[in-house]
């Protein structure tokens, strides 16, 4: 698996020569064989990677966000030359920097007097594998840059001796797997709490989805209800007229909304429409298949119109 790594390293204790006038720090350590967090670099991987570090650009600090993001020209401070492998120790090189760079004077002072203030950090593409419980870097496939950083807590400075250095990964694949394994081993109660919280959040989201789906279904039923009432010339349940509210009462609306299908709703509306027509004195003849009246007898219409609300309610109940 090829991954992006940010590798921190320093050269404390290594014999260095600082030429401030020409802008060269010779013999800086570029990469060790093992990091303090347990990652191992194969010697053959370093040997093969030496050519990739040659002429690598050196910037001030890492890019924010994507490790492969373009760099600001003002960040460029120098370049790596003369990369060589030292058996059992790692990669070493000469750091050529711009003596007129805004930070050059500070770099020289730190290199000579306070090496713990500065160190190298690398953006590289590497192929990693698990071997004997350790993450092993089998090959470095690309060097994006070698950046100059101020991070005393992790790098211990430009001239740190010893093998390897602290490092962090920029991709989630490897670090995520290691972090989860460490949490499961060292803090099982924390993992359980996190999983419980996630499960509760999932249940809440599922309940919210079900609520929204139910609202959407109910909205669709109400649309169907109004369409059927219009089709059979029954009043809208929101009509303010008292007589209309009696025909399509709240209880009748609830009955329609509880129907299992549109066909069941249609049958209920059709029955109510037939009842209303009979009370209004319709002659009972309807157009074939739609249940609607073809004509009205004026005498029965006038009689129905003279019914008061109480009489109308008694008639349909």
C-alpha positions in Angstrom: 0.0 0.0 0.0 1.4 3.4 -1.0 0.9 6.1 1.5 1.9 9.7 2.2 4.2 10.2 5.1 5.5 13.3 6.9 8.8 12.2 8.4 10.5 14.3 11.1 14.2 13.9 11.5 17.2 15.9 12.9 21.0 15.7 13.1 22.0 16.6 16.7 25.3 15.1 17.6 26.4 14.7 13.9 29.5 16.5 12.9 28.2 19.5 10.8 29.9 22.3 9.0 28.0 25.6 8.7 29.1 28.0 6.0 26.9 31.0 6.5 28.5 33.0 3.7 27.9 30.5 0.9 24.7 29.2 2.5 25.6 25.5 3.1 25.1 23.2 6.1 27.0 20.0 5.4 26.3 16.6 6.7 22.7 17.0 7.9 20.8 13.8 8.6 17.9 13.3 6.2 16.4 9.9 7.2 17.1 7.3 9.9 16.4 3.6 10.0 13.8 3.6 12.8 11.3 6.1 14.2 10.6 6.5 17.9 7.0 5.5 17.4 8.1 2.1 16.1 8.1 2.4 12.3 11.1 0.6 10.7 12.8 1.6 7.4 14.5 -1.2 5.5 18.2 -0.4 4.7 17.6 -1.2 1.0 14.6 1.2 1.0 16.9 4.0 2.1 19.6 3.0 -0.4 17.0 3.1 -3.3 15.6 6.4 -2.0 18.9 8.3 -2.0 18.5 9.3 -5.6 15.0 10.6 -5.0 16.2 13.0 -2.2 18.9 14.4 -4.5 17.9 18.0 -5.4 14.8 17.8 -3.2 13.3 21.2 -2.5 13.4 22.6 1.0 10.6 24.8 2.2 9.8 26.6 5.4 7.1 24.6 7.2 4.6 22.1 5.7 1.8 23.1 3.4 -1.5 23.5 5.3 -4.0 20.7 4.4 -3.0 18.6 1.4 0.7 17.6 1.6 0.9 17.8 -2.2 -0.5 21.3 -2.4 1.5 23.9 -4.3 4.0 25.9 -2.2 4.3 29.7 -1.9 7.5 30.9 -3.6 8.4 32.8 -0.3 8.5 29.4 1.5 11.3 28.1 -0.6 14.6 28.4 1.3 17.0 25.9 -0.3 17.7 22.4 -1.8 19.3 19.1 -0.8 22.5 17.9 -2.5 25.1 15.1 -2.2 22.8 12.6 -0.6 24.6 9.5 0.7 23.8 6.4 2.7 25.7 5.7 5.9 25.5 2.1 6.9 23.5 1.5 10.1 22.7 5.2 10.4 20.6 6.4 7.4 20.7 9.1 4.7 22.8 12.2 5.0 23.2 15.3 2.7 24.3 18.9 2.3 21.6 21.5 2.8 22.2 24.5 0.5 20.1 27.5 1.6 19.6 31.0 0.3 21.9 33.2 2.5 19.6 36.1 1.6 16.4 34.4 2.6 14.5 36.3 5.3 15.1 33.4 7.7 18.7 32.5 6.7 20.2 34.5 9.6 17.9 32.8 12.1 18.7 29.4 10.6 22.4 29.9 11.0 22.1 31.1 14.5 19.9 28.1 15.5 22.3 25.7 13.8 25.2 27.0 15.7 23.7 27.9 19.1 20.2 26.3 19.5 19.8 23.3 17.3 16.8 22.1 19.2 14.8 25.0 17.7 14.7 23.6 14.1 14.5 20.3 12.3 13.7 18.6 8.9 10.4 17.1 8.0 9.6 15.2 4.8 6.7 14.8 2.5 7.1 11.4 0.9 5.2 8.6 -0.8 6.1 5.2 0.7 5.0 1.6 0.4 4.4 0.1 3.9 3.6 -3.3 5.3 3.1 -5.0 8.6 6.0 -7.2 9.7 6.2 -8.9 13.1 3.7 -6.4 14.6 5.6 -3.4 13.2 4.9 -1.0 10.4 7.8 -1.5 7.9 8.6 0.9 5.1 9.6 -1.3 2.2 10.2 1.5 -0.4 10.0 5.3 -0.8 8.5 5.9 -4.2 8.5 9.7 -4.3 9.9 12.7 -2.4 7.6 15.6 -2.5 9.7 18.0 -0.4 12.0 18.2 2.6 10.7 21.0 4.8 12.3 23.0 7.6 10.1 23.1 10.7 10.2 24.4 14.3 8.8 21.6 16.5 11.1 21.0 19.5 8.5 18.6 21.1 8.9 16.1 18.3 12.1 16.8 16.3 14.5 17.8 19.1 16.2 20.1 16.6 18.5 20.1 13.6 21.5 18.3 15.2 19.8 15.5 17.1 21.8 12.2 17.0 20.6 8.7 17.2 18.6 6.6 14.8 15.3 7.7 13.3 12.9 10.4 14.4 9.4 11.1 15.4 7.0 11.1 12.5 3.3 11.5 11.6 1.3 10.2 8.6 -0.8 12.4 6.4 -3.1 9.7 5.3 -5.8 8.1 7.5 -5.3 4.5 6.4 -2.2 3.5 8.4 -2.5 5.9 11.3 -6.2 5.2 11.7 -5.7 1.5 11.9 -2.9 1.8 14.5 -4.8 4.3 16.6 -7.9 2.1 16.7 -5.8 -0.9 17.7 -4.1 1.1 20.4 -7.4 2.4 21.8 -8.9 -1.1 21.8 -5.9 -2.4 23.7 -5.2 0.4 26.1 -8.7 2.1 26.6 -11.4 -0.5 25.9 -13.9 1.6 28.0 -13.3 4.6 25.8 -13.9 2.6 22.6 -17.1 1.2 24.1 -18.3 4.7 25.0 -17.6 6.0 21.5 -19.4 3.0 19.9 -22.3 3.5 22.2 -22.5 7.2 21.4 -22.4 6.4 17.7 -25.1 3.7 18.0 -27.3 6.2 19.8 -26.7 8.8 17.2 -27.6 6.3 14.5 -30.8 5.4 16.2 -31.7 9.0 16.5 -31.0 9.6 12.8 -33.1 6.5 11.8 -36.0 7.7 13.9 -35.8 11.1 12.2 -35.8 9.5 8.8 -38.8 7.4 9.7 -40.6 10.5 11.0 -39.9 12.4 7.8 -41.0 9.5 5.7 -44.3 9.2 7.7 -44.9 13.0 7.2 -44.2 12.6 3.5 -46.6 9.6 3.2 -49.3 11.5 5.2 -48.9 14.5 2.9 -49.4 12.3 -0.1 -52.5 10.8 1.4 -54.0 14.2 2.1 -53.4 15.2 -1.5 -55.2 12.0 -2.7 -58.0 12.7 -0.3 -58.6 16.2 -1.7 -58.4 14.9 -5.2 -61.1 12.3 -4.6 -63.3 14.8 -2.8 -63.1 17.1 -5.8 -63.8 14.2 -8.2 -67.0 13.3 -6.3 -68.0 17.0 -5.7 -67.7 16.8 -2.0 -66.5 19.9 0.0 -63.0 20.4 1.1 -62.6 19.5 4.9 -61.0 23.0 5.4 -64.1 24.7 4.0 -65.5 27.1 6.6 -69.1 26.4 5.8 -70.8 24.5 8.6 -72.8 22.3 6.3 -69.7 21.3 4.3 -67.8 20.5 7.5 -70.6 18.1 8.4 -70.2 16.2 5.2 -66.4 15.9 5.4 -66.1 15.9 9.2 -62.8 15.4 11.1 -63.9 11.8 11.9 -64.5 11.1 8.2 -61.1 12.6 7.2 -59.4 10.4 9.8 -61.2 7.4 8.4 -60.0 8.2 4.9 -56.4 8.8 6.1 -56.4 5.4 7.9 -57.5 3.6 4.7 -54.9 1.1 3.5 -55.0 2.1 -0.2 -56.3 4.7 -2.6 -59.0 2.2 -3.8 -60.2 1.9 -0.2 -60.3 5.7 0.1 -62.2 6.0 -3.2 -64.9 3.5 -2.0 -65.4 5.5 1.2 -65.7 8.8 -0.7 -68.0 7.2 -3.2 -70.3 6.0 -0.5 -70.4 9.4 1.2 -71.1 11.1 -2.1 -74.0 8.7 -2.8 -75.4 9.4 0.7 -75.2 13.1 0.1 -77.0 12.8 -3.2 -79.8 10.7 -1.8 -80.4 13.3 0.9 -80.5 16.0 -1.6 -83.1 14.1 -3.6 -81.0 13.1 -6.6 -82.9 10.7 -9.0 -80.2 8.1 -8.4 -79.2 7.8 -12.1 -75.5 8.3 -12.6 -73.1 8.2 -15.5 -71.7 4.8 -16.0 -68.8 3.9 -13.7 -68.2 7.3 -12.0 -71.0 7.3 -9.4 -71.9 11.0 -10.2 -75.5 12.2 -10.7 -76.7 12.9 -14.3 -79.6 15.2 -13.3 -81.4 16.6 -10.3 -85.1 16.9 -9.6 -85.7 20.6 -8.7 -88.4 19.7 -6.1 -86.0 17.5 -4.1 -83.2 20.0 -4.5 -85.4 22.7 -3.0 -86.4 20.3 -0.2 -82.8 19.5 0.6 -81.9 23.1 0.6 -84.6 23.8 3.3 -83.0 21.3 5.7 -81.3 23.1 8.6 -78.0 21.9 10.0 -79.5 19.6 12.6 -81.8 18.0 10.1 -78.9 17.4 7.7 -76.8 15.8 10.4 -79.6 13.5 11.4 -80.3 12.6 7.9 -76.7 11.4 7.1 -76.3 9.7 10.5 
